[in-house]
Amino acid sequence: MKIRTSLFLLSAILAILVVTLGFMMLYTSDLTNREVRESDAASKIIKDIFELNIVTYEYLMHYEERMHQQWLLKYDSLGRLLEGMRTEEMHPEHLSRLESITSDYELLGDFFSQLQANFVKRQKLIEENKPQAEIDLSLALEKRLTAQALMRSQRIASEAFECSAITQQRIAQLQQRTNSIVLFSVIGFTILSFCVSFLTTRAITGPLNKLVRSAEIIGKGI
């Protein structure tokens, strides 16, 4: 094979490797960005549900209208976040977790509505001087509803934690894969560059050596 042909083939291989590496890096970057978005969304769910729990406790302690409105704002904010996540592309297992989180989210809203209705009913019982037994039943119902609401919020946080942990693991794997690609690419480029340099040097020095030998022969008069 001629040196020119060898150089052409090596250059073509080098160009193909560069293009392939570019596509692989873009693909890996896209995957990483998607995983980061899912991780950020899971972190926001965890943040929102903990804030919602705090407001829930404060509302149950004082039953103030201000806390009620604040709870509704936090609840609606979490709902918008879940709705936005459903429009994003995500892994099937994360999608199933999102459906589970959404179901618990809706039940959490139902339990809170029942808590509010139960409080209004208890206030009415107190105003009408109803028997203490009826008031105690209302208090017992409040405890059950509170426990169920907190259980749902804990399940939401648990699902979000698991999603975040899985996503972080995938991000680490993608970063490791990217580092491996870069390492092998550098090694490949180094080898190809050495081959190209060697063939180029050989292509130049070969004819030059022949020319020098010819000049020496002529100079000796042979």
Secondary structure by P-SEA (a helix, b strand, c coil): ccaaaaaaaaaaaaaaaaaaaaaaaaaaaaaaaaaaaaaaaaaaaaaaaaaaaaaaaaaaacccaaaaaaaaaaaaaaaaaaaaaaaccccaaaaaaaaaaaaaaaaaaaaaaaaaaaaaaaaaaaaacccaaaaaaaaaaaaaaaaaaaaaaaaaaaaaaaaaaaaaaaaaaaaaaaaaaaaaaaaaaaaaaaaaaaaaaaaaaaaaaaaaaaaaaaaacc
